[in-house]
């Protein structure tokens, strides 16, 4: 009798192990089944190691890529191919955040019930949110410089323009590529931001310093902290909070950063999403990284003006800009077009009153410093940045948005190894926005 009991217990244990294993398999099948089904050895969907089914279109229905026969057939226009390769993908799958790599399960029509089987055998088509003509304009506007341009609709989250350089022609790739070619800098890059970071420091100052309306600083062009220098491009004279942002006074903002404090600055980069990795239809952008040392006043000061060890992801910054435009809540970006028009919002990043004050200050930046005449017909709100990089020319930044119900677009431009803020990156933003607004106007007529 005891032997029977032991055998029964053993059978029950084996059954329990089998059931647990089955549960683990089912969970993994649901969670990572798409990865199993789209493995390169699956000859149903691969030919010569490349996807053999699925097409990729831009938001206007222009064919960007067609898989089949062991090759990818791209747009017949070379400029389109080079401008959109980071969104679409190269033939060998080197760009991990591209549609060809990140959206394989969608391209092959995978689901948990039928796997990759489809009646037609052609898989699914994907329509991206990007506009090839806007991407071409951005690519051409960057000229010979490397960098990135991102534009999205801060109401819907749709990414309209996503261009990164250096790039390549996926139809005729070179034998050796320049370093960084396979990195989509808008999604995967982390770059020293320079003075566009002062928009974050400004938010922290507005919400934490009681005497900000009466604050002023007299800038001689140099400020000493423990015998070391913080420098401005020129002596700005006496500035208040608003003019300190417009003139991008490093000395004044270094003092504000000290008053705000290291712990508050650290909390704000998190609160405002600059250390967040967003889920963009399954693609995750890089997290920014920042250090605000409480025991090193000079380094803290430099960190507050976008230098020191600040590393910003352009996509996350674009979401923060949308929060300024949207009364404090950002909009999560997306790359796959949907006719539903739904959007996902972030938590409240900043107070609505803070957002309103930042908008007023960003508009003043344009009218008082950058020159509204440089952006004809565009009522933009912006901040420029000039990020110092060791042994190179500065990186020029220009970031902001159009506050217009018909054109709710936020933008960010980084031109590497180039020069000064609005002088270099501003014209790139203007060309892209002019093209975008004229295209949107023509479409609505």
Helices and strands as residue ranges (DSSP letters): H 2-37, E 46-47, E 50-51, E 55-57, E 63-68, E 71-74, H 78-88, H 99-102, H 104-107, E 125-127, H 132-142, E 147-153, E 159-165, H 185-188, G 194-197, H 198-208, G 212-214, E 216-219, E 222-225, E 228-231, E 237-240, H 241-246, H 250-260, H 262-271, E 279-280, E 283-284, H 297-304, H 314-325, E 329-331, E 345-348, H 352-365, I 366-370, G 372-375, E 380-387, E 395-402, E 409-415, H 421-444
